[in-house]
């Protein structure tokens, strides 16, 4: 849910999940080391390896939050650290 709300921002104009913006993920497995990107049940219509990276660069809200500059690409280190701390405290 954190990934959905904080990074994917998949909501439409009325606050509903816009299913056209996010790939379907089968969350059936929960063992340590499992990655939904490697699961054969999750055949994405997008490149799962780079999708979130590209979304951050295309989505203005995420870009402002995490990208310091584009040429060369530099991340806002404090924003990355803050987000990581947020995840650890959940």
HTML snippet that shows the backbone in 3Dmol.js (N, CA, C, O; Angstrom):
<script src="https://3Dmol.org/build/3Dmol-min.js"></script>
<div id="view" style="width:600px;height:400px;position:relative"></div>
<script>
const pdb = `
ATOM      1  N   UNK A   1       0.829  -1.187   0.000  1.00  0.00           N
ATOM      2  CA  UNK A   1       0.000   0.000   0.000  1.00  0.00           C
ATOM      3  C   UNK A   1       0.875   1.253   0.000  1.00  0.00           C
ATOM      4  O   UNK A   1       0.544   2.243  -0.653  1.00  0.00           O
ATOM      5  N   UNK A   2       1.999   1.211   0.737  1.00  0.00           N
ATOM      6  CA  UNK A   2       2.914   2.356   0.759  1.00  0.00           C
ATOM      7  C   UNK A   2       3.440   2.628  -0.633  1.00  0.00           C
ATOM      8  O   UNK A   2       3.485   3.777  -1.074  1.00  0.00           O
ATOM      9  N   UNK A   3       3.842   1.567  -1.333  1.00  0.00           N
ATOM     10  CA  UNK A   3       4.338   1.725  -2.702  1.00  0.00           C
ATOM     11  C   UNK A   3       3.267   2.355  -3.579  1.00  0.00           C
ATOM     12  O   UNK A   3       3.562   3.250  -4.372  1.00  0.00           O
ATOM     13  N   UNK A   4       2.037   1.900  -3.445  1.00  0.00           N
ATOM     14  CA  UNK A   4       0.937   2.445  -4.250  1.00  0.00           C
ATOM     15  C   UNK A   4       0.736   3.932  -3.963  1.00  0.00           C
ATOM     16  O   UNK A   4       0.654   4.742  -4.887  1.00  0.00           O
ATOM     17  N   UNK A   5       0.657   4.280  -2.699  1.00  0.00           N
ATOM     18  CA  UNK A   5       0.330   5.666  -2.329  1.00  0.00           C
ATOM     19  C   UNK A   5       1.482   6.635  -2.557  1.00  0.00           C
ATOM     20  O   UNK A   5       1.278   7.746  -3.047  1.00  0.00           O
ATOM     21  N   UNK A   6       2.689   6.215  -2.201  1.00  0.00           N
ATOM     22  CA  UNK A   6       3.820   7.136  -2.241  1.00  0.00           C
ATOM     23  C   UNK A   6       4.524   7.234  -3.583  1.00  0.00           C
ATOM     24  O   UNK A   6       4.966   8.316  -3.968  1.00  0.00           O
ATOM     25  N   UNK A   7       4.634   6.137  -4.292  1.00  0.00           N
ATOM     26  CA  UNK A   7       5.438   6.145  -5.513  1.00  0.00           C
ATOM     27  C   UNK A   7       4.641   5.991  -6.792  1.00  0.00           C
ATOM     28  O   UNK A   7       4.939   6.649  -7.789  1.00  0.00           O
ATOM     29  N   UNK A   8       3.650   5.148  -6.779  1.00  0.00           N
ATOM     30  CA  UNK A   8       2.918   4.919  -8.018  1.00  0.00           C
ATOM     31  C   UNK A   8       1.886   5.989  -8.299  1.00  0.00           C
ATOM     32  O   UNK A   8       1.571   6.251  -9.460  1.00  0.00           O
ATOM     33  N   UNK A   9       1.360   6.607  -7.273  1.00  0.00           N
ATOM     34  CA  UNK A   9       0.335   7.634  -7.408  1.00  0.00           C
ATOM     35  C   UNK A   9      -0.685   7.225  -8.468  1.00  0.00           C
ATOM     36  O   UNK A   9      -0.848   7.914  -9.475  1.00  0.00           O
ATOM     37  N   UNK A  10      -1.372   6.104  -8.239  1.00  0.00           N
ATOM     38  CA  UNK A  10      -2.277   5.576  -9.258  1.00  0.00           C
ATOM     39  C   UNK A  10      -3.708   6.074  -9.146  1.00  0.00           C
ATOM     40  O   UNK A  10      -4.630   5.382  -9.578  1.00  0.00           O
ATOM     41  N   UNK A  11      -3.917   7.241  -8.583  1.00  0.00           N
ATOM     42  CA  UNK A  11      -5.276   7.705  -8.366  1.00  0.00           C
ATOM     43  C   UNK A  11      -5.761   8.590  -9.502  1.00  0.00           C
ATOM     44  O   UNK A  11      -5.000   9.367 -10.078  1.00  0.00           O
ATOM     45  N   UNK A  12      -7.034   8.457  -9.810  1.00  0.00           N
ATOM     46  CA  UNK A  12      -7.628   9.305 -10.838  1.00  0.00           C
ATOM     47  C   UNK A  12      -8.145  10.599 -10.202  1.00  0.00           C
ATOM     48  O   UNK A  12      -7.844  10.883  -9.043  1.00  0.00           O
ATOM     49  N   UNK A  13      -8.900  11.362 -10.936  1.00  0.00           N
ATOM     50  CA  UNK A  13      -9.367  12.668 -10.470  1.00  0.00           C
ATOM     51  C   UNK A  13     -10.274  12.614  -9.248  1.00  0.00           C
ATOM     52  O   UNK A  13     -10.397  13.601  -8.523  1.00  0.00           O
ATOM     53  N   UNK A  14     -10.913  11.465  -9.013  1.00  0.00           N
ATOM     54  CA  UNK A  14     -11.814  11.367  -7.864  1.00  0.00           C
ATOM     55  C   UNK A  14     -11.236  10.505  -6.748  1.00  0.00           C
ATOM     56  O   UNK A  14     -11.964  10.096  -5.843  1.00  0.00           O
ATOM     57  N   UNK A  15      -9.931  10.223  -6.802  1.00  0.00           N
ATOM     58  CA  UNK A  15      -9.258   9.495  -5.742  1.00  0.00           C
ATOM     59  C   UNK A  15      -9.358   7.984  -5.816  1.00  0.00           C
ATOM     60  O   UNK A  15      -9.049   7.295  -4.843  1.00  0.00           O
ATOM     61  N   UNK A  16      -9.781   7.462  -6.943  1.00  0.00           N
ATOM     62  CA  UNK A  16      -9.870   6.016  -7.130  1.00  0.00           C
ATOM     63  C   UNK A  16      -8.606   5.510  -7.829  1.00  0.00           C
ATOM     64  O   UNK A  16      -7.947   6.258  -8.550  1.00  0.00           O
ATOM     65  N   UNK A  17      -8.279   4.244  -7.611  1.00  0.00           N
ATOM     66  CA  UNK A  17      -7.111   3.663  -8.285  1.00  0.00           C
ATOM     67  C   UNK A  17      -7.368   3.617  -9.780  1.00  0.00           C
ATOM     68  O   UNK A  17      -8.372   3.068 -10.234  1.00  0.00           O
ATOM     69  N   UNK A  18      -6.463   4.192 -10.532  1.00  0.00           N
ATOM     70  CA  UNK A  18      -6.541   4.188 -11.986  1.00  0.00           C
ATOM     71  C   UNK A  18      -5.781   2.958 -12.468  1.00  0.00           C
ATOM     72  O   UNK A  18      -4.559   2.992 -12.616  1.00  0.00           O
ATOM     73  N   UNK A  19      -6.501   1.889 -12.709  1.00  0.00           N
ATOM     74  CA  UNK A  19      -5.874   0.610 -13.052  1.00  0.00           C
ATOM     75  C   UNK A  19      -5.077   0.669 -14.349  1.00  0.00           C
ATOM     76  O   UNK A  19      -4.222  -0.186 -14.578  1.00  0.00           O
ATOM     77  N   UNK A  20      -5.332   1.642 -15.189  1.00  0.00           N
ATOM     78  CA  UNK A  20      -4.582   1.774 -16.423  1.00  0.00           C
ATOM     79  C   UNK A  20      -3.172   2.294 -16.215  1.00  0.00           C
ATOM     80  O   UNK A  20      -2.348   2.209 -17.125  1.00  0.00           O
ATOM     81  N   UNK A  21      -2.873   2.832 -15.033  1.00  0.00           N
ATOM     82  CA  UNK A  21      -1.551   3.397 -14.766  1.00  0.00           C
ATOM     83  C   UNK A  21      -0.592   2.423 -14.105  1.00  0.00           C
ATOM     84  O   UNK A  21       0.621   2.628 -14.148  1.00  0.00           O
ATOM     85  N   UNK A  22      -1.114   1.367 -13.493  1.00  0.00           N
ATOM     86  CA  UNK A  22      -0.239   0.440 -12.776  1.00  0.00           C
ATOM     87  C   UNK A  22      -0.417  -0.982 -13.307  1.00  0.00           C
ATOM     88  O   UNK A  22      -1.536  -1.402 -13.597  1.00  0.00           O
ATOM     89  N   UNK A  23       0.684  -1.718 -13.433  1.00  0.00           N
ATOM     90  CA  UNK A  23       0.563  -3.103 -13.892  1.00  0.00           C
ATOM     91  C   UNK A  23      -0.029  -3.980 -12.791  1.00  0.00           C
ATOM     92  O   UNK A  23       0.169  -3.710 -11.606  1.00  0.00           O
ATOM     93  N   UNK A  24      -0.757  -5.032 -13.180  1.00  0.00           N
ATOM     94  CA  UNK A  24      -1.301  -5.980 -12.216  1.00  0.00           C
ATOM     95  C   UNK A  24      -0.166  -6.785 -11.600  1.00  0.00           C
ATOM     96  O   UNK A  24       0.746  -7.212 -12.308  1.00  0.00           O
ATOM     97  N   UNK A  25      -0.214  -6.995 -10.294  1.00  0.00           N
ATOM     98  CA  UNK A  25       0.795  -7.785  -9.592  1.00  0.00           C
ATOM     99  C   UNK A  25       0.088  -8.871  -8.793  1.00  0.00           C
ATOM    100  O   UNK A  25      -0.851  -8.583  -8.051  1.00  0.00           O
ATOM    101  N   UNK A  26       0.533 -10.122  -8.940  1.00  0.00           N
ATOM    102  CA  UNK A  26       0.025 -11.226  -8.136  1.00  0.00           C
ATOM    103  C   UNK A  26       0.905 -11.325  -6.894  1.00  0.00           C
ATOM    104  O   UNK A  26       2.067 -11.723  -6.978  1.00  0.00           O
ATOM    105  N   UNK A  27       0.344 -10.962  -5.743  1.00  0.00           N
ATOM    106  CA  UNK A  27       1.098 -10.927  -4.487  1.00  0.00           C
ATOM    107  C   UNK A  27       0.971 -12.244  -3.720  1.00  0.00           C
ATOM    108  O   UNK A  27       1.060 -12.242  -2.492  1.00  0.00           O
ATOM    109  N   UNK A  28       0.768 -13.357  -4.408  1.00  0.00           N
ATOM    110  CA  UNK A  28       0.490 -14.628  -3.756  1.00  0.00           C
ATOM    111  C   UNK A  28       1.649 -15.148  -2.912  1.00  0.00           C
ATOM    112  O   UNK A  28       1.405 -15.868  -1.943  1.00  0.00           O
ATOM    113  N   UNK A  29       2.862 -14.828  -3.226  1.00  0.00           N
ATOM    114  CA  UNK A  29       4.035 -15.360  -2.530  1.00  0.00           C
ATOM    115  C   UNK A  29       4.539 -14.357  -1.495  1.00  0.00           C
ATOM    116  O   UNK A  29       4.497 -13.148  -1.721  1.00  0.00           O
ATOM    117  N   UNK A  30       5.018 -14.869  -0.357  1.00  0.00           N
ATOM    118  CA  UNK A  30       5.516 -13.956   0.678  1.00  0.00           C
ATOM    119  C   UNK A  30       6.844 -14.397   1.284  1.00  0.00           C
ATOM    120  O   UNK A  30       7.272 -13.836   2.293  1.00  0.00           O
ATOM    121  N   UNK A  31       7.504 -15.389   0.689  1.00  0.00           N
ATOM    122  CA  UNK A  31       8.761 -15.860   1.275  1.00  0.00           C
ATOM    123  C   UNK A  31       9.882 -14.845   1.051  1.00  0.00           C
ATOM    124  O   UNK A  31       9.872 -14.085   0.082  1.00  0.00           O
ATOM    125  N   UNK A  32      10.838 -14.852   1.962  1.00  0.00           N
ATOM    126  CA  UNK A  32      11.977 -13.944   1.905  1.00  0.00           C
ATOM    127  C   UNK A  32      12.769 -14.188   0.631  1.00  0.00           C
ATOM    128  O   UNK A  32      13.058 -15.333   0.283  1.00  0.00           O
ATOM    129  N   UNK A  33      13.118 -13.120  -0.058  1.00  0.00           N
ATOM    130  CA  UNK A  33      13.898 -13.216  -1.280  1.00  0.00           C
ATOM    131  C   UNK A  33      13.077 -13.294  -2.548  1.00  0.00           C
ATOM    132  O   UNK A  33      13.614 -13.154  -3.647  1.00  0.00           O
ATOM    133  N   UNK A  34      11.767 -13.520  -2.405  1.00  0.00           N
ATOM    134  CA  UNK A  34      10.895 -13.586  -3.571  1.00  0.00           C
ATOM    135  C   UNK A  34      10.671 -12.188  -4.126  1.00  0.00           C
ATOM    136  O   UNK A  34      10.488 -11.236  -3.368  1.00  0.00           O
ATOM    137  N   UNK A  35      10.686 -12.067  -5.429  1.00  0.00           N
ATOM    138  CA  UNK A  35      10.417 -10.795  -6.085  1.00  0.00           C
ATOM    139  C   UNK A  35       9.271 -10.962  -7.066  1.00  0.00           C
ATOM    140  O   UNK A  35       9.285 -11.857  -7.911  1.00  0.00           O
ATOM    141  N   UNK A  36       8.285 -10.096  -6.945  1.00  0.00           N
ATOM    142  CA  UNK A  36       7.159 -10.163  -7.881  1.00  0.00           C
ATOM    143  C   UNK A  36       7.613  -9.921  -9.314  1.00  0.00           C
ATOM    144  O   UNK A  36       6.920 -10.313 -10.253  1.00  0.00           O
ATOM    145  N   UNK A  37       8.767  -9.281  -9.498  1.00  0.00           N
ATOM    146  CA  UNK A  37       9.275  -9.040 -10.850  1.00  0.00           C
ATOM    147  C   UNK A  37       9.729 -10.329 -11.533  1.00  0.00           C
ATOM    148  O   UNK A  37       9.704 -10.434 -12.759  1.00  0.00           O
ATOM    149  N   UNK A  38      10.145 -11.309 -10.727  1.00  0.00           N
ATOM    150  CA  UNK A  38      10.645 -12.571 -11.282  1.00  0.00           C
ATOM    151  C   UNK A  38       9.576 -13.645 -11.398  1.00  0.00           C
ATOM    152  O   UNK A  38       9.813 -14.684 -12.014  1.00  0.00           O
ATOM    153  N   UNK A  39       8.410 -13.417 -10.823  1.00  0.00           N
ATOM    154  CA  UNK A  39       7.348 -14.410 -10.823  1.00  0.00           C
ATOM    155  C   UNK A  39       6.728 -14.521 -12.213  1.00  0.00           C
ATOM    156  O   UNK A  39       6.330 -13.515 -12.800  1.00  0.00           O
ATOM    157  N   UNK A  40       6.645 -15.742 -12.740  1.00  0.00           N
ATOM    158  CA  UNK A  40       6.117 -15.928 -14.100  1.00  0.00           C
ATOM    159  C   UNK A  40       4.630 -15.592 -14.204  1.00  0.00           C
ATOM    160  O   UNK A  40       4.126 -15.372 -15.305  1.00  0.00           O
ATOM    161  N   UNK A  41       3.917 -15.550 -13.068  1.00  0.00           N
ATOM    162  CA  UNK A  41       2.504 -15.188 -13.091  1.00  0.00           C
ATOM    163  C   UNK A  41       2.302 -13.698 -13.363  1.00  0.00           C
ATOM    164  O   UNK A  41       1.219 -13.276 -13.768  1.00  0.00           O
ATOM    165  N   UNK A  42       3.332 -12.918 -13.141  1.00  0.00           N
ATOM    166  CA  UNK A  42       3.255 -11.476 -13.352  1.00  0.00           C
ATOM    167  C   UNK A  42       3.868 -11.116 -14.697  1.00  0.00           C
ATOM    168  O   UNK A  42       5.011 -10.664 -14.768  1.00  0.00           O
ATOM    169  N   UNK A  43       3.127 -11.312 -15.727  1.00  0.00           N
ATOM    170  CA  UNK A  43       3.583 -10.955 -17.075  1.00  0.00           C
ATOM    171  C   UNK A  43       3.105  -9.538 -17.350  1.00  0.00           C
ATOM    172  O   UNK A  43       1.956  -9.318 -17.736  1.00  0.00           O
ATOM    173  N   UNK A  44       3.992  -8.595 -17.149  1.00  0.00           N
ATOM    174  CA  UNK A  44       3.635  -7.185 -17.279  1.00  0.00           C
ATOM    175  C   UNK A  44       3.579  -6.740 -18.734  1.00  0.00           C
ATOM    176  O   UNK A  44       4.281  -7.267 -19.597  1.00  0.00           O
ATOM    177  N   UNK A  45       2.740  -5.772 -18.973  1.00  0.00           N
ATOM    178  CA  UNK A  45       2.710  -5.139 -20.282  1.00  0.00           C
ATOM    179  C   UNK A  45       3.756  -4.023 -20.326  1.00  0.00           C
ATOM    180  O   UNK A  45       3.877  -3.301 -21.315  1.00  0.00           O
ATOM    181  N   UNK A  46       4.502  -3.902 -19.238  1.00  0.00           N
ATOM    182  CA  UNK A  46       5.569  -2.897 -19.135  1.00  0.00           C
ATOM    183  C   UNK A  46       6.853  -3.605 -18.721  1.00  0.00           C
ATOM    184  O   UNK A  46       6.814  -4.753 -18.279  1.00  0.00           O
ATOM    185  N   UNK A  47       7.988  -2.930 -18.862  1.00  0.00           N
ATOM    186  CA  UNK A  47       9.268  -3.470 -18.419  1.00  0.00           C
ATOM    187  C   UNK A  47       9.339  -3.319 -16.903  1.00  0.00           C
ATOM    188  O   UNK A  47       9.605  -2.227 -16.401  1.00  0.00           O
ATOM    189  N   UNK A  48       9.104  -4.403 -16.173  1.00  0.00           N
ATOM    190  CA  UNK A  48       9.068  -4.355 -14.714  1.00  0.00           C
ATOM    191  C   UNK A  48      10.365  -3.893 -14.079  1.00  0.00           C
ATOM    192  O   UNK A  48      10.357  -3.341 -12.979  1.00  0.00           O
ATOM    193  N   UNK A  49      11.471  -4.112 -14.757  1.00  0.00           N
ATOM    194  CA  UNK A  49      12.758  -3.709 -14.204  1.00  0.00           C
ATOM    195  C   UNK A  49      12.910  -2.189 -14.164  1.00  0.00           C
ATOM    196  O   UNK A  49      13.472  -1.651 -13.210  1.00  0.00           O
ATOM    197  N   UNK A  50      12.422  -1.502 -15.177  1.00  0.00           N
ATOM    198  CA  UNK A  50      12.621  -0.055 -15.298  1.00  0.00           C
ATOM    199  C   UNK A  50      11.361   0.776 -15.139  1.00  0.00           C
ATOM    200  O   UNK A  50      11.430   2.004 -15.190  1.00  0.00           O
ATOM    201  N   UNK A  51      10.211   0.143 -14.948  1.00  0.00           N
ATOM    202  CA  UNK A  51       8.949   0.862 -14.942  1.00  0.00           C
ATOM    203  C   UNK A  51       8.890   1.960 -13.877  1.00  0.00           C
ATOM    204  O   UNK A  51       8.524   3.095 -14.182  1.00  0.00           O
ATOM    205  N   UNK A  52       9.245   1.636 -12.641  1.00  0.00           N
ATOM    206  CA  UNK A  52       9.152   2.627 -11.577  1.00  0.00           C
ATOM    207  C   UNK A  52      10.160   3.755 -11.786  1.00  0.00           C
ATOM    208  O   UNK A  52       9.837   4.922 -11.561  1.00  0.00           O
ATOM    209  N   UNK A  53      11.357   3.425 -12.207  1.00  0.00           N
ATOM    210  CA  UNK A  53      12.376   4.431 -12.509  1.00  0.00           C
ATOM    211  C   UNK A  53      11.856   5.411 -13.559  1.00  0.00           C
ATOM    212  O   UNK A  53      11.956   6.626 -13.391  1.00  0.00           O
ATOM    213  N   UNK A  54      11.304   4.871 -14.636  1.00  0.00           N
ATOM    214  CA  UNK A  54      10.775   5.726 -15.704  1.00  0.00           C
ATOM    215  C   UNK A  54       9.578   6.533 -15.228  1.00  0.00           C
ATOM    216  O   UNK A  54       9.398   7.679 -15.639  1.00  0.00           O
ATOM    217  N   UNK A  55       8.761   5.948 -14.368  1.00  0.00           N
ATOM    218  CA  UNK A  55       7.589   6.663 -13.838  1.00  0.00           C
ATOM    219  C   UNK A  55       8.029   7.858 -13.003  1.00  0.00           C
ATOM    220  O   UNK A  55       7.436   8.932 -13.103  1.00  0.00           O
ATOM    221  N   UNK A  56       9.050   7.688 -12.189  1.00  0.00           N
ATOM    222  CA  UNK A  56       9.548   8.799 -11.372  1.00  0.00           C
ATOM    223  C   UNK A  56      10.021   9.934 -12.267  1.00  0.00           C
ATOM    224  O   UNK A  56       9.798  11.103 -11.952  1.00  0.00           O
ATOM    225  N   UNK A  57      10.663   9.610 -13.367  1.00  0.00           N
ATOM    226  CA  UNK A  57      11.162  10.650 -14.263  1.00  0.00           C
ATOM    227  C   UNK A  57      10.055  11.312 -15.083  1.00  0.00           C
ATOM    228  O   UNK A  57      10.220  12.448 -15.527  1.00  0.00           O
ATOM    229  N   UNK A  58       8.926  10.622 -15.291  1.00  0.00           N
ATOM    230  CA  UNK A  58       7.820  11.180 -16.082  1.00  0.00           C
ATOM    231  C   UNK A  58       6.747  11.857 -15.243  1.00  0.00           C
ATOM    232  O   UNK A  58       6.109  12.801 -15.708  1.00  0.00           O
ATOM    233  N   UNK A  59       6.537  11.393 -14.015  1.00  0.00           N
ATOM    234  CA  UNK A  59       5.481  11.922 -13.154  1.00  0.00           C
ATOM    235  C   UNK A  59       5.991  13.184 -12.456  1.00  0.00           C
ATOM    236  O   UNK A  59       6.901  13.097 -11.632  1.00  0.00           O
ATOM    237  N   UNK A  60       5.421  14.360 -12.769  1.00  0.00           N
ATOM    238  CA  UNK A  60       5.935  15.618 -12.218  1.00  0.00           C
ATOM    239  C   UNK A  60       6.041  15.651 -10.697  1.00  0.00           C
ATOM    240  O   UNK A  60       7.016  16.182 -10.164  1.00  0.00           O
ATOM    241  N   UNK A  61       5.062  15.097  -9.989  1.00  0.00           N
ATOM    242  CA  UNK A  61       5.098  15.109  -8.525  1.00  0.00           C
ATOM    243  C   UNK A  61       6.275  14.301  -7.997  1.00  0.00           C
ATOM    244  O   UNK A  61       6.981  14.745  -7.091  1.00  0.00           O
ATOM    245  N   UNK A  62       6.486  13.124  -8.557  1.00  0.00           N
ATOM    246  CA  UNK A  62       7.596  12.283  -8.129  1.00  0.00           C
ATOM    247  C   UNK A  62       8.934  12.883  -8.541  1.00  0.00           C
ATOM    248  O   UNK A  62       9.905  12.828  -7.786  1.00  0.00           O
ATOM    249  N   UNK A  63       8.981  13.449  -9.727  1.00  0.00           N
ATOM    250  CA  UNK A  63      10.219  14.051 -10.217  1.00  0.00           C
ATOM    251  C   UNK A  63      10.658  15.201  -9.310  1.00  0.00           C
ATOM    252  O   UNK A  63      11.832  15.306  -8.955  1.00  0.00           O
ATOM    253  N   UNK A  64       9.711  16.059  -8.938  1.00  0.00           N
ATOM    254  CA  UNK A  64      10.044  17.160  -8.029  1.00  0.00           C
ATOM    255  C   UNK A  64      10.528  16.638  -6.687  1.00  0.00           C
ATOM    256  O   UNK A  64      11.428  17.214  -6.077  1.00  0.00           O
ATOM    257  N   UNK A  65       9.932  15.552  -6.231  1.00  0.00           N
ATOM    258  CA  UNK A  65      10.268  15.003  -4.917  1.00  0.00           C
ATOM    259  C   UNK A  65      11.639  14.331  -4.890  1.00  0.00           C
ATOM    260  O   UNK A  65      12.385  14.502  -3.925  1.00  0.00           O
ATOM    261  N   UNK A  66      11.988  13.568  -5.934  1.00  0.00           N
ATOM    262  CA  UNK A  66      13.182  12.732  -5.883  1.00  0.00           C
ATOM    263  C   UNK A  66      14.331  13.136  -6.798  1.00  0.00           C
ATOM    264  O   UNK A  66      15.452  12.668  -6.597  1.00  0.00           O
ATOM    265  N   UNK A  67      14.097  13.987  -7.797  1.00  0.00           N
ATOM    266  CA  UNK A  67      15.155  14.318  -8.756  1.00  0.00           C
ATOM    267  C   UNK A  67      15.654  15.744  -8.510  1.00  0.00           C
ATOM    268  O   UNK A  67      14.878  16.699  -8.486  1.00  0.00           O
ATOM    269  N   UNK A  68      16.955  15.857  -8.331  1.00  0.00           N
ATOM    270  CA  UNK A  68      17.579  17.164  -8.125  1.00  0.00           C
ATOM    271  C   UNK A  68      17.877  17.829  -9.459  1.00  0.00           C
ATOM    272  O   UNK A  68      17.608  19.017  -9.639  1.00  0.00           O
ATOM    273  N   UNK A  69      18.437  17.059 -10.401  1.00  0.00           N
ATOM    274  CA  UNK A  69      18.716  17.598 -11.733  1.00  0.00           C
ATOM    275  C   UNK A  69      18.687  16.463 -12.749  1.00  0.00           C
ATOM    276  O   UNK A  69      18.872  15.294 -12.408  1.00  0.00           O
ATOM    277  N   UNK A  70      18.451  16.836 -14.003  1.00  0.00           N
ATOM    278  CA  UNK A  70      18.370  15.831 -15.067  1.00  0.00           C
ATOM    279  C   UNK A  70      19.668  15.696 -15.855  1.00  0.00           C
ATOM    280  O   UNK A  70      19.954  14.623 -16.387  1.00  0.00           O
ATOM    281  N   UNK A  71      20.439  16.739 -15.938  1.00  0.00           N
ATOM    282  CA  UNK A  71      21.675  16.724 -16.732  1.00  0.00           C
ATOM    283  C   UNK A  71      22.865  17.129 -15.884  1.00  0.00           C
ATOM    284  O   UNK A  71      23.096  18.327 -15.717  1.00  0.00           O
ATOM    285  N   UNK A  72      23.615  16.221 -15.353  1.00  0.00           N
ATOM    286  CA  UNK A  72      23.398  14.786 -15.315  1.00  0.00           C
ATOM    287  C   UNK A  72      22.326  14.451 -14.269  1.00  0.00           C
ATOM    288  O   UNK A  72      22.016  15.263 -13.398  1.00  0.00           O
ATOM    289  N   UNK A  73      21.777  13.254 -14.374  1.00  0.00           N
ATOM    290  CA  UNK A  73      20.740  12.824 -13.443  1.00  0.00           C
ATOM    291  C   UNK A  73      21.314  12.746 -12.032  1.00  0.00           C
ATOM    292  O   UNK A  73      22.265  12.009 -11.773  1.00  0.00           O
ATOM    293  N   UNK A  74      20.721  13.516 -11.130  1.00  0.00           N
ATOM    294  CA  UNK A  74      21.125  13.493  -9.725  1.00  0.00           C
ATOM    295  C   UNK A  74      19.878  13.385  -8.870  1.00  0.00           C
ATOM    296  O   UNK A  74      18.902  14.107  -9.073  1.00  0.00           O
ATOM    297  N   UNK A  75      19.924  12.473  -7.912  1.00  0.00           N
ATOM    298  CA  UNK A  75      18.790  12.250  -7.011  1.00  0.00           C
ATOM    299  C   UNK A  75      18.881  13.167  -5.801  1.00  0.00           C
ATOM    300  O   UNK A  75      19.977  13.537  -5.379  1.00  0.00           O
ATOM    301  N   UNK A  76      17.749  13.529  -5.251  1.00  0.00           N
ATOM    302  CA  UNK A  76      17.710  14.273  -3.996  1.00  0.00           C
ATOM    303  C   UNK A  76      17.988  13.263  -2.888  1.00  0.00           C
ATOM    304  O   UNK A  76      17.097  12.524  -2.468  1.00  0.00           O
ATOM    305  N   UNK A  77      19.218  13.242  -2.427  1.00  0.00           N
ATOM    306  CA  UNK A  77      19.641  12.237  -1.449  1.00  0.00           C
ATOM    307  C   UNK A  77      18.821  12.311  -0.157  1.00  0.00           C
ATOM    308  O   UNK A  77      18.485  11.279   0.425  1.00  0.00           O
ATOM    309  N   UNK A  78      18.503  13.514   0.286  1.00  0.00           N
ATOM    310  CA  UNK A  78      17.730  13.652   1.529  1.00  0.00           C
ATOM    311  C   UNK A  78      16.324  13.070   1.362  1.00  0.00           C
ATOM    312  O   UNK A  78      15.778  12.493   2.302  1.00  0.00           O
ATOM    313  N   UNK A  79      15.735  13.218   0.168  1.00  0.00           N
ATOM    314  CA  UNK A  79      14.394  12.673  -0.083  1.00  0.00           C
ATOM    315  C   UNK A  79      14.438  11.150  -0.114  1.00  0.00           C
ATOM    316  O   UNK A  79      13.535  10.492   0.401  1.00  0.00           O
ATOM    317  N   UNK A  80      15.477  10.591  -0.712  1.00  0.00           N
ATOM    318  CA  UNK A  80      15.631   9.140  -0.752  1.00  0.00           C
ATOM    319  C   UNK A  80      15.816   8.592   0.666  1.00  0.00           C
ATOM    320  O   UNK A  80      15.210   7.588   1.040  1.00  0.00           O
ATOM    321  N   UNK A  81      16.659   9.264   1.445  1.00  0.00           N
ATOM    322  CA  UNK A  81      16.918   8.826   2.818  1.00  0.00           C
ATOM    323  C   UNK A  81      15.635   8.926   3.658  1.00  0.00           C
ATOM    324  O   UNK A  81      15.321   8.023   4.432  1.00  0.00           O
ATOM    325  N   UNK A  82      14.916  10.010   3.498  1.00  0.00           N
ATOM    326  CA  UNK A  82      13.670  10.214   4.231  1.00  0.00           C
ATOM    327  C   UNK A  82      12.650   9.126   3.873  1.00  0.00           C
ATOM    328  O   UNK A  82      11.975   8.598   4.757  1.00  0.00           O
ATOM    329  N   UNK A  83      12.536   8.795   2.604  1.00  0.00           N
ATOM    330  CA  UNK A  83      11.606   7.761   2.183  1.00  0.00           C
ATOM    331  C   UNK A  83      12.017   6.400   2.737  1.00  0.00           C
ATOM    332  O   UNK A  83      11.170   5.630   3.189  1.00  0.00           O
ATOM    333  N   UNK A  84      13.304   6.104   2.703  1.00  0.00           N
ATOM    334  CA  UNK A  84      13.795   4.838   3.238  1.00  0.00           C
ATOM    335  C   UNK A  84      13.492   4.739   4.731  1.00  0.00           C
ATOM    336  O   UNK A  84      13.056   3.688   5.201  1.00  0.00           O
ATOM    337  N   UNK A  85      13.716   5.814   5.478  1.00  0.00           N
ATOM    338  CA  UNK A  85      13.410   5.817   6.911  1.00  0.00           C
ATOM    339  C   UNK A  85      11.920   5.610   7.152  1.00  0.00           C
ATOM    340  O   UNK A  85      11.528   4.922   8.096  1.00  0.00           O
ATOM    341  N   UNK A  86      11.103   6.196   6.311  1.00  0.00           N
ATOM    342  CA  UNK A  86       9.659   6.021   6.415  1.00  0.00           C
ATOM    343  C   UNK A  86       9.286   4.538   6.259  1.00  0.00           C
ATOM    344  O   UNK A  86       8.461   4.023   7.015  1.00  0.00           O
ATOM    345  N   UNK A  87       9.884   3.863   5.295  1.00  0.00           N
ATOM    346  CA  UNK A  87       9.615   2.440   5.082  1.00  0.00           C
ATOM    347  C   UNK A  87      10.076   1.588   6.257  1.00  0.00           C
ATOM    348  O   UNK A  87       9.394   0.635   6.633  1.00  0.00           O
ATOM    349  N   UNK A  88      11.218   1.916   6.838  1.00  0.00           N
ATOM    350  CA  UNK A  88      11.772   1.144   7.956  1.00  0.00           C
ATOM    351  C   UNK A  88      10.849   1.250   9.166  1.00  0.00           C
ATOM    352  O   UNK A  88      10.708   0.289   9.922  1.00  0.00           O
ATOM    353  N   UNK A  89      10.226   2.401   9.353  1.00  0.00           N
ATOM    354  CA  UNK A  89       9.389   2.625  10.547  1.00  0.00           C
ATOM    355  C   UNK A  89       7.978   2.077  10.412  1.00  0.00           C
ATOM    356  O   UNK A  89       7.206   2.153  11.368  1.00  0.00           O
ATOM    357  N   UNK A  90       7.616   1.530   9.263  1.00  0.00           N
ATOM    358  CA  UNK A  90       6.262   0.983   9.091  1.00  0.00           C
ATOM    359  C   UNK A  90       6.087  -0.323   9.821  1.00  0.00           C
ATOM    360  O   UNK A  90       5.008  -0.914   9.778  1.00  0.00           O
TER     361      UNK A  90
END
`;
const viewer = $3Dmol.createViewer("view");
viewer.addModel(pdb, "pdb");
viewer.setStyle({}, {cartoon: {color: "spectrum"}});
viewer.zoomTo();
viewer.render();
</script>
